[in-house]
Amino acid sequence: MNRIYCYPKLGRAGLGNCLLPWARALIAARKLSAAVLAPRWVQPRLGALIRRETKKRFYFAEFSNAGYVRGLHKYAILLGSHRAGESDYSFGGLAANGRRRPTVIVFEGLRNYFSDIINERAVLLQELRKIVNEHSIERADALEVPFIAVNIRRGDLTNAGWSAERLMTEPRFTPTGWFVEAINAVRQDCRWANLPIKVVSDGTEAELEDVIRLPGCELTSTKSAVGDILMMSRACMIVASGYSTFSMWASYFGQVPTLYYPGKMQQKVFPPGCLVFEGEWLVGQPLPCPLA
């Protein structure tokens, strides 16, 4: 029987997108009793430098890849292996393919986003914490609870040179005014009125001024992208950016009430039957009741 390896081949997208092929590879490896080849989290992202984004998304030293096949051993396997794509295998028949060379199943791209892993939250959260730099874990766990997390995506969008009108047509852009209204609505609800609000963003303080000047709001970071996801997942509510897998991962791991701008909720990330609210909120309407 030839040895099987699962390899998450990551692109140059942001961390939220990169975590999707990693997650599918990890779940497949568990089902196949296969080893995982360490993904390459650090990728050249020249666009972030050209656009002078506040956060460059290089992910240096954020992952240890503990327990994965790394270094020269990894590259030797890749050089001498038979490659298979995600759609080329079945869990029952791949091992009996008659080849003597190792088989490496390559996982890449977004595919069905969270639909493929919708019931794997506990396993993936445990695994992610195992392969993340311990300092990121410590900072994420150090934040005092309870709190509300607000994730505002800006950098790659507001630095693209688009007009204000063009930004408003972009599904990935959530208007600042909506975040302000959502926070004000939360402040009027006795369940959340006195909780600190932690704002996580790749935007500048000038871009976020209308939000962070609100009472109880604070721009917060663990100084690592994966740490910020884990930190937000500990919140008791998330006010999310539309079409942001970064927000979606925090919501997926935390399974806490999550609000989206109308028309910009890309996909549900909670399993069927989950009673926790995740959905769109229109300014002027009451907060969904119950939220959880």
ZIMOBEL-V528549 format. One record per pair of residues at least 24 apart in sequence whose C-alpha atoms are under 10 Angstrom apart, sorted by sequence separation. I is the first residue (numbers start at 1). J is the second residue. D is the distance in whole Angstrom. If there is no record, write none. Layout:
i & j & d
I & J & D
I & J & D
This chain:
i & j & d
5 & 29 & 7
6 & 30 & 10
39 & 63 & 10
41 & 65 & 9
77 & 101 & 9
78 & 102 & 9
80 & 104 & 10
81 & 105 & 10
152 & 176 & 8
226 & 250 & 10
229 & 253 & 9
230 & 254 & 8
240 & 264 & 10
241 & 265 & 8
242 & 266 & 7
243 & 267 & 8
4 & 29 & 9
40 & 65 & 9
77 & 102 & 7
78 & 103 & 9
200 & 225 & 10
229 & 254 & 10
240 & 265 & 9
242 & 267 & 10
6 & 32 & 9
15 & 41 & 8
38 & 64 & 9
39 & 65 & 8
77 & 103 & 9
78 & 104 & 7
5 & 32 & 9
6 & 33 & 10
38 & 65 & 6
77 & 104 & 8
152 & 179 & 8
201 & 228 & 9
251 & 278 & 9
4 & 32 & 8
5 & 33 & 9
6 & 34 & 7
7 & 35 & 9
8 & 36 & 8
9 & 37 & 9
37 & 65 & 9
38 & 66 & 9
151 & 179 & 9
183 & 211 & 8
187 & 215 & 9
200 & 228 & 7
259 & 287 & 9
4 & 33 & 8
5 & 34 & 5
6 & 35 & 6
7 & 36 & 6
8 & 37 & 7
9 & 38 & 9
10 & 39 & 7
11 & 40 & 9
12 & 41 & 9
14 & 43 & 10
36 & 65 & 10
38 & 67 & 9
39 & 68 & 9
150 & 179 & 8
187 & 216 & 10
200 & 229 & 9
259 & 288 & 9
3 & 33 & 10
4 & 34 & 5
5 & 35 & 5
6 & 36 & 5
7 & 37 & 5
8 & 38 & 8
9 & 39 & 6
10 & 40 & 7
11 & 41 & 9
12 & 42 & 9
13 & 43 & 9
37 & 67 & 9
38 & 68 & 5
39 & 69 & 9
40 & 70 & 10
180 & 210 & 7
181 & 211 & 10
184 & 214 & 9
3 & 34 & 8
4 & 35 & 7
5 & 36 & 6
6 & 37 & 6
7 & 38 & 7
8 & 39 & 5
9 & 40 & 7
10 & 41 & 7
11 & 42 & 10
12 & 43 & 6
13 & 44 & 10
14 & 45 & 9
36 & 67 & 8
37 & 68 & 6
38 & 69 & 6
39 & 70 & 9
176 & 207 & 8
179 & 210 & 9
180 & 211 & 6
183 & 214 & 8
184 & 215 & 10
200 & 231 & 10
257 & 288 & 10
3 & 35 & 9
4 & 36 & 9
5 & 37 & 7
6 & 38 & 9
7 & 39 & 7
8 & 40 & 8
9 & 41 & 9
10 & 42 & 9
11 & 43 & 7
12 & 44 & 7
13 & 45 & 8
35 & 67 & 9
36 & 68 & 5
37 & 69 & 5
38 & 70 & 5
150 & 182 & 10
176 & 208 & 8
179 & 211 & 7
180 & 212 & 9
183 & 215 & 10
200 & 232 & 8
259 & 291 & 10
6 & 39 & 10
7 & 40 & 10
8 & 41 & 10
10 & 43 & 8
11 & 44 & 10
12 & 45 & 6
35 & 68 & 7
36 & 69 & 6
37 & 70 & 7
38 & 71 & 8
150 & 183 & 9
176 & 209 & 9
177 & 210 & 8
178 & 211 & 10
180 & 213 & 10
183 & 216 & 10
198 & 231 & 10
199 & 232 & 9
257 & 290 & 10
258 & 291 & 8
11 & 45 & 10
12 & 46 & 9
35 & 69 & 7
36 & 70 & 9
37 & 71 & 10
176 & 210 & 7
177 & 211 & 8
180 & 214 & 8
183 & 217 & 9
198 & 232 & 8
257 & 291 & 6
258 & 292 & 10
12 & 47 & 10
39 & 74 & 10
148 & 183 & 9
176 & 211 & 7
256 & 291 & 9
257 & 292 & 6
37 & 73 & 9
38 & 74 & 7
256 & 292 & 7
37 & 74 & 6
38 & 75 & 10
198 & 235 & 9
255 & 292 & 10
36 & 74 & 9
37 & 75 & 9
148 & 186 & 9
197 & 235 & 9
240 & 278 & 10
242 & 280 & 9
199 & 238 & 10
239 & 278 & 10
240 & 279 & 10
37 & 77 & 9
197 & 237 & 10
198 & 238 & 10
199 & 239 & 9
200 & 240 & 10
201 & 241 & 10
237 & 277 & 10
238 & 278 & 9
240 & 280 & 10
37 & 78 & 9
195 & 236 & 9
197 & 238 & 10
237 & 278 & 10
14 & 56 & 10
15 & 57 & 7
197 & 239 & 10
239 & 281 & 10
14 & 57 & 6
15 & 58 & 9
13 & 57 & 9
14 & 58 & 9
15 & 59 & 8
148 & 192 & 8
159 & 203 & 9
192 & 236 & 9
12 & 57 & 9
14 & 59 & 9
147 & 192 & 9
158 & 203 & 8
192 & 237 & 9
12 & 58 & 9
146 & 192 & 10
155 & 201 & 8
156 & 202 & 8
157 & 203 & 9
147 & 194 & 9
148 & 195 & 7
149 & 196 & 9
150 & 197 & 7
151 & 198 & 9
152 & 199 & 7
153 & 200 & 8
154 & 201 & 7
155 & 202 & 5
156 & 203 & 9
200 & 247 & 10
147 & 195 & 5
148 & 196 & 6
149 & 197 & 6
150 & 198 & 6
151 & 199 & 6
152 & 200 & 6
153 & 201 & 6
154 & 202 & 6
155 & 203 & 5
146 & 195 & 7
147 & 196 & 5
148 & 197 & 5
149 & 198 & 5
150 & 199 & 5
151 & 200 & 5
152 & 201 & 5
153 & 202 & 6
154 & 203 & 5
155 & 204 & 8
158 & 207 & 9
145 & 195 & 9
146 & 196 & 8
147 & 197 & 6
148 & 198 & 6
149 & 199 & 6
150 & 200 & 6
151 & 201 & 6
152 & 202 & 7
153 & 203 & 7
154 & 204 & 8
145 & 196 & 9
146 & 197 & 10
147 & 198 & 7
148 & 199 & 9
149 & 200 & 7
150 & 201 & 8
151 & 202 & 9
152 & 203 & 8
186 & 237 & 10
144 & 196 & 10
155 & 207 & 10
154 & 207 & 8
186 & 239 & 10
154 & 208 & 9
237 & 291 & 9
143 & 198 & 10
237 & 292 & 9
152 & 208 & 8
183 & 239 & 8
236 & 292 & 10
182 & 239 & 8
28 & 86 & 9
32 & 90 & 10
32 & 91 & 6
152 & 211 & 10
31 & 91 & 7
32 & 92 & 8
67 & 127 & 10
179 & 239 & 8
7 & 68 & 10
25 & 86 & 9
31 & 92 & 10
66 & 127 & 10
150 & 211 & 10
178 & 239 & 10
179 & 240 & 9
7 & 69 & 10
24 & 86 & 9
28 & 90 & 10
29 & 91 & 10
32 & 94 & 9
65 & 127 & 10
66 & 128 & 10
179 & 241 & 9
28 & 91 & 8
32 & 95 & 8
65 & 128 & 9
66 & 129 & 10
67 & 130 & 8
68 & 131 & 9
5 & 69 & 9
66 & 130 & 7
67 & 131 & 8
21 & 86 & 10
63 & 128 & 9
65 & 130 & 8
66 & 131 & 5
63 & 129 & 9
64 & 130 & 8
65 & 131 & 5
66 & 132 & 8
174 & 240 & 9
175 & 241 & 9
7 & 74 & 10
37 & 104 & 9
63 & 130 & 9
64 & 131 & 5
65 & 132 & 7
66 & 133 & 9
150 & 217 & 9
174 & 241 & 6
175 & 242 & 10
36 & 104 & 9
37 & 105 & 10
63 & 131 & 6
64 & 132 & 6
65 & 133 & 9
149 & 217 & 10
150 & 218 & 10
151 & 219 & 10
173 & 241 & 7
174 & 242 & 6
5 & 74 & 10
35 & 104 & 10
36 & 105 & 10
37 & 106 & 10
62 & 131 & 9
63 & 132 & 4
64 & 133 & 5
148 & 217 & 9
149 & 218 & 10
150 & 219 & 9
172 & 241 & 7
173 & 242 & 7
174 & 243 & 9
34 & 104 & 10
62 & 132 & 6
63 & 133 & 5
64 & 134 & 8
150 & 220 & 10
171 & 241 & 10
172 & 242 & 5
173 & 243 & 8
174 & 244 & 10
7 & 78 & 9
34 & 105 & 10
61 & 132 & 9
62 & 133 & 5
63 & 134 & 9
149 & 220 & 9
171 & 242 & 7
172 & 243 & 5
173 & 244 & 9
5 & 77 & 9
61 & 133 & 7
62 & 134 & 9
170 & 242 & 10
171 & 243 & 6
172 & 244 & 7
5 & 78 & 9
62 & 135 & 9
63 & 136 & 9
170 & 243 & 10
171 & 244 & 9
61 & 135 & 10
62 & 136 & 7
61 & 136 & 10
62 & 137 & 10
5 & 81 & 9
7 & 83 & 10
29 & 105 & 9
4 & 81 & 9
6 & 83 & 10
28 & 105 & 9
143 & 220 & 10
151 & 228 & 10
182 & 259 & 8
3 & 81 & 10
4 & 82 & 10
5 & 83 & 10
6 & 84 & 10
7 & 85 & 10
151 & 229 & 10
182 & 260 & 10
2 & 81 & 10
6 & 85 & 10
28 & 107 & 10
143 & 222 & 9
182 & 261 & 9
6 & 86 & 10
25 & 105 & 8
142 & 222 & 9
179 & 259 & 10
25 & 106 & 8
26 & 107 & 10
140 & 221 & 9
141 & 222 & 10
151 & 232 & 8
179 & 260 & 9
25 & 107 & 6
139 & 221 & 9
140 & 222 & 6
149 & 231 & 9
150 & 232 & 8
178 & 260 & 9
179 & 261 & 9
24 & 107 & 7
25 & 108 & 9
139 & 222 & 5
140 & 223 & 10
149 & 232 & 6
178 & 261 & 7
23 & 107 & 9
24 & 108 & 9
138 & 222 & 9
139 & 223 & 8
140 & 224 & 9
148 & 232 & 8
149 & 233 & 8
178 & 262 & 10
21 & 106 & 9
22 & 107 & 7
137 & 222 & 9
139 & 224 & 9
147 & 232 & 9
148 & 233 & 10
149 & 234 & 9
150 & 235 & 9
21 & 107 & 5
22 & 108 & 8
24 & 110 & 10
136 & 222 & 7
140 & 226 & 9
141 & 227 & 9
148 & 234 & 9
149 & 235 & 6
174 & 260 & 9
175 & 261 & 8
20 & 107 & 9
21 & 108 & 5
22 & 109 & 10
24 & 111 & 10
135 & 222 & 9
136 & 223 & 8
137 & 224 & 10
140 & 227 & 5
147 & 234 & 8
148 & 235 & 5
149 & 236 & 8
150 & 237 & 8
151 & 238 & 8
152 & 239 & 9
153 & 240 & 9
154 & 241 & 9
174 & 261 & 7
20 & 108 & 8
21 & 109 & 6
135 & 223 & 10
136 & 224 & 6
139 & 227 & 7
140 & 228 & 7
143 & 231 & 7
146 & 234 & 8
147 & 235 & 5
148 & 236 & 6
149 & 237 & 6
150 & 238 & 6
151 & 239 & 6
152 & 240 & 7
153 & 241 & 6
173 & 261 & 10
174 & 262 & 9
20 & 109 & 8
21 & 110 & 7
24 & 113 & 10
27 & 116 & 10
135 & 224 & 9
136 & 225 & 9
137 & 226 & 9
138 & 227 & 9
139 & 228 & 9
140 & 229 & 8
141 & 230 & 8
142 & 231 & 9
143 & 232 & 10
145 & 234 & 8
146 & 235 & 6
147 & 236 & 6
148 & 237 & 5
149 & 238 & 5
150 & 239 & 5
151 & 240 & 5
152 & 241 & 6
153 & 242 & 9
4 & 94 & 9
18 & 108 & 9
19 & 109 & 10
20 & 110 & 6
21 & 111 & 8
24 & 114 & 9
27 & 117 & 8
136 & 226 & 7
137 & 227 & 6
140 & 230 & 6
141 & 231 & 7
144 & 234 & 9
145 & 235 & 7
146 & 236 & 6
147 & 237 & 8
148 & 238 & 6
149 & 239 & 6
150 & 240 & 6
151 & 241 & 6
152 & 242 & 9
153 & 243 & 10
171 & 261 & 10
174 & 264 & 8
4 & 95 & 7
17 & 108 & 10
18 & 109 & 8
19 & 110 & 9
20 & 111 & 8
23 & 114 & 9
133 & 224 & 10
136 & 227 & 5
137 & 228 & 9
139 & 230 & 9
140 & 231 & 4
143 & 234 & 9
144 & 235 & 10
145 & 236 & 8
146 & 237 & 9
147 & 238 & 9
148 & 239 & 8
149 & 240 & 8
150 & 241 & 8
151 & 242 & 10
153 & 244 & 8
173 & 264 & 9
2 & 94 & 10
3 & 95 & 8
17 & 109 & 8
18 & 110 & 8
20 & 112 & 9
21 & 113 & 9
24 & 116 & 7
135 & 227 & 9
136 & 228 & 8
139 & 231 & 8
140 & 232 & 8
143 & 235 & 10
152 & 244 & 9
171 & 263 & 8
172 & 264 & 7
2 & 95 & 7
17 & 110 & 7
20 & 113 & 7
23 & 116 & 9
24 & 117 & 7
27 & 120 & 8
30 & 123 & 10
38 & 131 & 10
133 & 226 & 9
134 & 227 & 10
137 & 230 & 8
138 & 231 & 10
140 & 233 & 9
141 & 234 & 8
151 & 244 & 9
153 & 246 & 9
171 & 264 & 6
172 & 265 & 10
1 & 95 & 6
2 & 96 & 8
16 & 110 & 10
19 & 113 & 10
20 & 114 & 7
23 & 117 & 7
132 & 226 & 8
133 & 227 & 9
136 & 230 & 9
137 & 231 & 8
140 & 234 & 8
153 & 247 & 9
170 & 264 & 10
171 & 265 & 9
172 & 266 & 9
1 & 96 & 7
2 & 97 & 8
132 & 227 & 8
136 & 231 & 9
151 & 246 & 8
152 & 247 & 9
171 & 266 & 9
1 & 97 & 8
2 & 98 & 8
3 & 99 & 9
9 & 105 & 10
10 & 106 & 10
13 & 109 & 10
17 & 113 & 8
20 & 116 & 9
24 & 120 & 10
27 & 123 & 8
151 & 247 & 6
1 & 98 & 7
2 & 99 & 6
3 & 100 & 8
4 & 101 & 9
5 & 102 & 7
6 & 103 & 8
7 & 104 & 7
8 & 105 & 8
9 & 106 & 6
10 & 107 & 8
11 & 108 & 8
20 & 117 & 9
23 & 120 & 9
26 & 123 & 9
27 & 124 & 8
129 & 226 & 9
150 & 247 & 9
189 & 286 & 9
1 & 99 & 8
2 & 100 & 5
3 & 101 & 8
4 & 102 & 6
5 & 103 & 6
6 & 104 & 6
7 & 105 & 6
8 & 106 & 6
9 & 107 & 6
10 & 108 & 6
11 & 109 & 8
23 & 121 & 10
26 & 124 & 8
128 & 226 & 9
129 & 227 & 9
149 & 247 & 10
185 & 283 & 9
188 & 286 & 10
189 & 287 & 8
1 & 100 & 7
2 & 101 & 6
3 & 102 & 5
4 & 103 & 5
5 & 104 & 5
6 & 105 & 5
7 & 106 & 5
8 & 107 & 5
9 & 108 & 5
10 & 109 & 8
56 & 155 & 9
151 & 250 & 9
182 & 281 & 8
185 & 284 & 9
188 & 287 & 10
1 & 101 & 9
2 & 102 & 5
3 & 103 & 6
4 & 104 & 6
5 & 105 & 6
6 & 106 & 6
7 & 107 & 6
8 & 108 & 6
9 & 109 & 8
23 & 123 & 10
24 & 124 & 10
54 & 154 & 9
55 & 155 & 7
56 & 156 & 10
182 & 282 & 9
185 & 285 & 9
186 & 286 & 10
191 & 291 & 10
1 & 102 & 9
2 & 103 & 7
3 & 104 & 9
4 & 105 & 8
5 & 106 & 9
6 & 107 & 7
7 & 108 & 9
8 & 109 & 9
23 & 124 & 7
26 & 127 & 8
53 & 154 & 9
54 & 155 & 7
55 & 156 & 9
129 & 230 & 9
149 & 250 & 9
181 & 282 & 9
182 & 283 & 7
185 & 286 & 8
186 & 287 & 8
22 & 124 & 10
23 & 125 & 10
26 & 128 & 10
53 & 155 & 5
54 & 156 & 9
128 & 230 & 9
181 & 283 & 6
182 & 284 & 9
185 & 287 & 7
52 & 155 & 8
53 & 156 & 7
178 & 281 & 9
180 & 283 & 10
181 & 284 & 8
23 & 127 & 9
51 & 155 & 8
52 & 156 & 9
53 & 157 & 10
178 & 282 & 9
179 & 283 & 10
19 & 124 & 10
23 & 128 & 9
51 & 156 & 7
53 & 158 & 9
54 & 159 & 10
125 & 230 & 9
178 & 283 & 7
182 & 287 & 9
22 & 128 & 10
51 & 157 & 10
53 & 159 & 7
177 & 283 & 10
48 & 155 & 8
51 & 158 & 9
52 & 159 & 8
53 & 160 & 10
48 & 156 & 7
51 & 159 & 6
52 & 160 & 10
150 & 258 & 10
19 & 128 & 9
47 & 156 & 8
50 & 159 & 9
51 & 160 & 7
148 & 257 & 10
149 & 258 & 10
150 & 259 & 10
50 & 160 & 10
51 & 161 & 9
48 & 159 & 9
47 & 160 & 10
125 & 249 & 10
125 & 252 & 9
126 & 253 & 10
121 & 249 & 10
125 & 253 & 6
124 & 253 & 8
125 & 254 & 9
122 & 252 & 10
114 & 245 & 9
121 & 252 & 7
122 & 253 & 8
113 & 245 & 9
120 & 252 & 10
121 & 253 & 6
120 & 253 & 10
121 & 254 & 9
114 & 248 & 9
118 & 252 & 8
121 & 255 & 9
113 & 248 & 10
114 & 249 & 9
114 & 252 & 9
14 & 156 & 10
57 & 202 & 10
55 & 201 & 9
56 & 202 & 9
54 & 201 & 9
55 & 202 & 6
54 & 202 & 6
55 & 203 & 8
121 & 269 & 10
53 & 202 & 8
54 & 203 & 6
55 & 204 & 10
121 & 270 & 9
53 & 203 & 8
54 & 204 & 7
118 & 268 & 9
119 & 269 & 9
121 & 271 & 9
53 & 204 & 9
118 & 269 & 6
119 & 270 & 8
120 & 271 & 9
115 & 267 & 9
117 & 269 & 9
118 & 270 & 7
119 & 271 & 6
113 & 266 & 10
114 & 267 & 8
115 & 268 & 8
118 & 271 & 6
119 & 272 & 9
113 & 267 & 8
114 & 268 & 8
115 & 269 & 7
117 & 271 & 9
118 & 272 & 9
112 & 267 & 10
113 & 268 & 10
114 & 269 & 6
115 & 270 & 9
113 & 269 & 9
114 & 270 & 9
115 & 271 & 9
114 & 271 & 10
62 & 223 & 10
63 & 224 & 10
62 & 224 & 7
61 & 224 & 9
62 & 225 & 8
63 & 226 & 9
60 & 224 & 9
62 & 226 & 7
59 & 224 & 7
62 & 227 & 8
58 & 224 & 10
59 & 225 & 7
57 & 224 & 9
58 & 225 & 9
59 & 226 & 8
55 & 223 & 10
57 & 225 & 8
55 & 224 & 10
55 & 225 & 9
19 & 226 & 10
16 & 225 & 9
15 & 225 & 7
16 & 226 & 9
14 & 225 & 9
15 & 226 & 7
16 & 229 & 9
15 & 229 & 10
20 & 245 & 9
19 & 245 & 9
17 & 244 & 9
18 & 245 & 9
19 & 246 & 9
16 & 244 & 8
17 & 245 & 6
18 & 246 & 10
16 & 245 & 5
17 & 246 & 8
20 & 249 & 9
14 & 244 & 10
15 & 245 & 8
16 & 246 & 4
19 & 249 & 9
14 & 245 & 9
15 & 246 & 7
16 & 247 & 8
14 & 246 & 8
16 & 248 & 8
17 & 249 & 9
16 & 249 & 7
15 & 249 & 10
16 & 250 & 9
